[in-house]
Amino acid sequence: MDIQYKSNEEIELIRESSLLVSETLTTVAKHIKPGVTTQYLDSLAEEFIHSKNAIPGFKGYGGFPSSLCISINEEVVHGIPGKREVKDGDLVSIDCGVLINQYYGDSAFTFAVGEISPELQKLMRVTKECLNFAIDNAKVGKRLGDISHAVQEHAEKNGFSVVRDLVGHGIGKSLHEKPEVPNFGKRGSGVQLKEGLVIAIEPMINLGRKQIKQLADGWTIRTADRKPSAHYEHTVAVREDGGERMSTFENIEKAVEENENLYKPTLVNG
């Protein structure tokens, strides 16, 4: 299937879906603490999504059993919620999708529980910065490689590595549409960006090496060297002056500030 460019009306429907994802992640953020199970967080999200007359975008997708992907520490993405308890010092990456009014939204955020090392603080900060630089390049007339290069350049100059085997994606009536959006690439390469393109940009940045492994559950992806990974994602519309965020971290970050169990990057980084 070719790239599906969206009308302004369609973009507003994607915005509605994406903001609901952000609300869901905000709800979950209020309950992250040592001892809580990932299954409990997942059930909170599913209940909240249904309360808004929406459908969890991930549950049943390709057979995935849950509403959230919850990936801890060396798990990069696609972690399956279960009986595992969150512990002090954990990095907890939560990815969420919803379907409402026939359109999907998709966003992810990495939380840190309690005290974490300066290098993990830096990993979180740099991964989020990679996302912001990528969004700045989601501009009409630029090319897909400009987005990809922005992520790679910032991650690698800070001493981190970029996962090569997993990518961002177009989004709309399907959760995953063309084009693929890698987090590495050359400036000026790839598809030219046009108004109406909506993509999920999602840097997955590793503290150690870029190589990954899939676990026996068929879903969970972890780093090959078992060093931690961080993951942030926004659904973004390509515009004349750079990418327009359909999802938002604003209320998620407020929930982090108010949750005494979570590391507060804004207090450290200004």
C-alpha positions as CSV (number, residue, x, y, z in Angstrom):
1,M,0.0,0.0,0.0
2,D,1.3,3.5,-0.8
3,I,1.6,6.3,1.7
4,Q,-1.8,7.5,2.9
5,Y,-1.8,11.3,3.1
6,K,-4.5,12.6,5.5
7,S,-6.9,15.5,5.2
8,N,-7.1,18.1,8.0
9,E,-10.3,16.5,9.1
10,E,-8.6,13.1,9.4
11,I,-5.6,14.7,11.2
12,E,-8.1,16.1,13.8
13,L,-9.4,12.6,14.4
14,I,-5.9,11.3,14.8
15,R,-5.2,14.1,17.3
16,E,-8.3,13.0,19.3
17,S,-7.0,9.5,19.4
18,S,-3.5,10.6,20.3
19,L,-4.6,12.8,23.1
20,L,-6.5,9.9,24.5
21,V,-3.3,7.9,24.5
22,S,-1.7,10.8,26.4
23,E,-4.5,10.8,29.0
24,T,-4.1,7.0,29.4
25,L,-0.4,7.3,30.0
26,T,-1.1,10.1,32.5
27,T,-3.6,7.9,34.4
28,V,-1.0,5.1,34.5
29,A,1.8,7.4,35.6
30,K,-0.1,8.2,38.8
31,H,0.1,4.6,39.9
32,I,3.7,3.6,39.1
33,K,5.5,2.7,42.3
34,P,7.6,-0.1,43.8
35,G,5.5,-3.3,44.2
36,V,2.9,-2.6,41.6
37,T,2.5,-5.3,39.0
38,T,2.7,-4.5,35.3
39,Q,-0.6,-6.3,34.9
40,Y,-2.3,-3.9,37.3
41,L,-1.0,-0.9,35.3
42,D,-2.3,-2.6,32.1
43,S,-5.7,-3.2,33.6
44,L,-5.9,0.5,34.7
45,A,-5.2,1.6,31.1
46,E,-7.7,-0.8,29.5
47,E,-10.4,0.3,31.9
48,F,-9.7,4.0,31.2
49,I,-9.6,3.5,27.4
50,H,-13.0,1.7,27.5
51,S,-14.4,4.4,29.8
52,K,-13.8,6.8,26.9
53,N,-15.7,4.6,24.4
54,A,-12.4,3.7,22.7
55,I,-10.6,0.5,21.9
56,P,-7.1,-0.5,23.1
57,G,-5.0,-0.3,19.9
58,F,-2.6,-3.0,20.9
59,K,-4.7,-5.7,22.4
60,G,-5.2,-8.5,19.9
61,Y,-3.0,-6.7,17.3
62,G,-1.0,-9.6,15.8
63,G,-2.1,-11.6,18.8
64,F,-0.6,-9.3,21.4
65,P,-2.4,-10.1,24.7
66,S,-2.4,-6.7,26.4
67,S,-3.4,-3.0,26.1
68,L,0.0,-1.7,27.0
69,C,3.5,-2.7,26.1
70,I,5.5,-2.4,29.4
71,S,9.2,-2.8,29.0
72,I,11.6,-2.7,32.0
73,N,15.3,-1.9,32.0
74,E,17.0,-3.9,29.3
75,E,13.6,-4.6,27.6
76,V,13.4,-2.2,24.6
77,V,9.8,-2.6,23.5
78,H,6.8,-5.0,23.4
79,G,7.1,-6.2,27.0
80,I,4.0,-8.1,28.0
81,P,2.3,-7.1,31.3
82,G,2.1,-9.8,33.9
83,K,2.9,-10.6,37.6
84,R,6.3,-8.8,37.5
85,E,6.5,-6.1,40.2
86,V,8.1,-2.8,39.5
87,K,11.2,-2.1,41.7
88,D,13.0,0.9,42.9
89,G,15.7,1.9,40.3
90,D,13.7,0.4,37.3
91,L,13.4,2.2,34.0
92,V,9.8,1.5,32.9
93,S,8.9,2.2,29.2
94,I,5.2,2.2,28.5
95,D,3.8,2.3,25.0
96,C,0.1,2.7,24.4
97,G,-2.2,2.9,21.4
98,V,-5.9,3.5,21.0
99,L,-8.5,3.3,18.3
100,I,-11.4,5.8,18.3
101,N,-13.5,7.1,15.4
102,Q,-11.7,4.7,13.1
103,Y,-8.3,6.3,13.7
104,Y,-5.3,5.3,15.8
105,G,-3.1,7.2,18.2
106,D,0.2,5.9,19.5
107,S,2.7,7.3,22.1
108,A,5.3,6.1,24.6
109,F,7.1,7.4,27.6
110,T,9.9,6.1,29.8
111,F,9.5,6.5,33.6
112,A,12.2,6.0,36.3
113,V,11.2,4.6,39.7
114,G,13.0,6.1,42.7
115,E,16.8,6.9,42.5
116,I,18.6,6.2,39.2
117,S,22.2,6.7,38.2
118,P,23.4,9.9,36.4
119,E,24.0,7.8,33.2
120,L,20.4,6.6,33.2
121,Q,19.2,10.1,33.8
122,K,21.2,11.1,30.8
123,L,19.8,8.2,28.7
124,M,16.3,9.4,29.4
125,R,17.1,13.0,28.7
126,V,18.9,12.3,25.4
127,T,16.3,9.9,24.1
128,K,13.6,12.6,24.7
129,E,15.8,15.2,23.0
130,C,16.3,12.8,20.0
131,L,12.5,12.7,19.7
132,N,12.3,16.5,19.8
133,F,15.0,17.0,17.2
134,A,13.3,14.4,14.9
135,I,10.0,16.3,15.2
136,D,11.7,19.5,14.3
137,N,12.7,17.8,11.0
138,A,9.2,16.6,10.2
139,K,8.9,19.5,7.9
140,V,7.3,19.8,4.4
141,G,10.1,19.6,1.8
142,K,12.5,17.7,4.0
143,R,13.1,14.0,3.6
144,L,12.5,11.0,5.8
145,G,16.3,10.6,6.3
146,D,16.4,14.0,7.9
147,I,14.2,12.8,10.7
148,S,16.2,9.5,11.0
149,H,19.6,11.3,11.0
150,A,18.5,13.8,13.7
151,V,17.9,10.9,16.1
152,Q,21.1,9.0,15.2
153,E,23.4,12.0,15.4
154,H,22.2,13.2,18.8
155,A,22.2,9.7,20.3
156,E,25.6,8.7,19.1
157,K,27.3,12.0,19.9
158,N,26.1,11.4,23.5
159,G,27.7,7.9,23.6
160,F,24.5,5.9,23.1
161,S,23.4,3.5,20.4
162,V,20.3,3.4,18.2
163,V,18.2,0.3,17.7
164,R,18.3,-0.5,14.0
165,D,15.8,-3.4,13.8
166,L,12.7,-1.5,15.0
167,V,11.3,1.6,13.4
168,G,8.6,4.2,13.7
169,H,5.7,4.2,11.2
170,G,2.9,5.9,9.4
171,I,-0.4,5.9,11.3
172,G,-4.1,6.5,10.5
173,K,-6.8,3.9,10.0
174,S,-4.2,1.3,10.5
175,L,-1.8,1.2,13.5
176,H,1.2,0.7,11.2
177,E,1.2,2.3,7.8
178,K,3.9,3.3,5.3
179,P,6.4,4.8,5.5
180,E,8.7,3.1,8.0
181,V,10.6,5.8,10.1
182,P,14.0,4.5,11.1
183,N,16.0,6.1,13.9
184,F,19.2,6.1,11.8
185,G,19.9,7.3,8.3
186,K,21.4,9.9,6.0
187,R,20.3,13.5,5.7
188,G,18.5,14.3,2.4
189,S,17.7,10.6,1.7
190,G,14.3,8.8,1.5
191,V,10.8,10.0,0.8
192,Q,10.1,13.7,0.6
193,L,7.9,14.9,3.4
194,K,4.5,16.3,2.4
195,E,1.6,18.0,4.1
196,G,-0.9,15.3,5.3
197,L,1.7,12.8,6.3
198,V,1.2,11.5,9.8
199,I,3.9,9.4,11.4
200,A,4.7,7.9,14.8
201,I,8.3,8.9,15.6
202,E,9.8,6.7,18.3
203,P,13.5,6.7,19.2
204,M,14.6,3.5,21.0
205,I,18.1,4.3,22.4
206,N,20.4,1.9,24.2
207,L,22.9,2.6,27.0
208,G,25.1,-0.1,25.5
209,R,25.3,-1.7,22.1
210,K,22.6,-1.5,19.4
211,Q,22.0,-5.2,19.1
212,I,18.7,-6.7,20.3
213,K,17.2,-10.1,21.0
214,Q,13.6,-11.3,21.0
215,L,12.5,-13.4,24.0
216,A,10.8,-16.7,23.9
217,D,7.4,-15.1,24.5
218,G,7.5,-14.0,20.8
219,W,7.1,-10.3,21.7
220,T,9.5,-8.9,24.2
221,I,12.6,-7.3,22.7
222,R,15.6,-6.7,25.0
223,T,19.1,-5.4,24.4
224,A,21.6,-8.2,23.6
225,D,24.1,-6.9,26.2
226,R,21.3,-6.5,28.8
227,K,22.0,-2.8,29.4
228,P,19.1,-0.5,29.8
229,S,17.1,1.2,26.9
230,A,14.8,4.2,26.8
231,H,11.8,4.8,24.5
232,Y,9.7,7.9,23.8
233,E,7.2,8.3,21.0
234,H,4.8,11.0,19.6
235,T,2.3,10.8,16.8
236,V,3.2,13.7,14.6
237,A,1.7,15.5,11.5
238,V,4.2,16.9,9.0
239,R,3.8,20.7,8.7
240,E,5.5,23.6,6.9
241,D,7.3,24.7,10.0
242,G,8.1,21.3,11.5
243,G,6.2,18.5,13.0
244,E,3.0,19.1,14.9
245,R,2.6,16.8,17.9
246,M,-0.8,15.1,18.0
247,S,0.1,13.5,21.4
248,T,1.4,15.4,24.4
249,F,3.7,14.7,27.3
250,E,2.5,17.8,29.3
251,N,0.1,16.0,31.7
252,I,2.3,12.9,31.9
253,E,5.1,15.1,33.1
254,K,2.8,16.7,35.7
255,A,1.8,13.3,36.9
256,V,5.5,12.4,37.3
257,E,6.1,15.6,39.3
258,E,3.2,14.6,41.6
259,N,4.2,11.0,42.0
260,E,6.6,10.8,44.9
261,N,7.9,7.4,43.7
262,L,9.2,8.7,40.3
263,Y,12.4,10.4,39.4
264,K,11.8,13.9,38.3
265,P,14.0,14.9,35.4
266,T,12.7,18.4,35.2
267,L,14.1,19.2,38.7
268,V,17.5,18.0,37.7
269,N,17.7,19.4,34.1
270,G,15.9,22.7,34.6
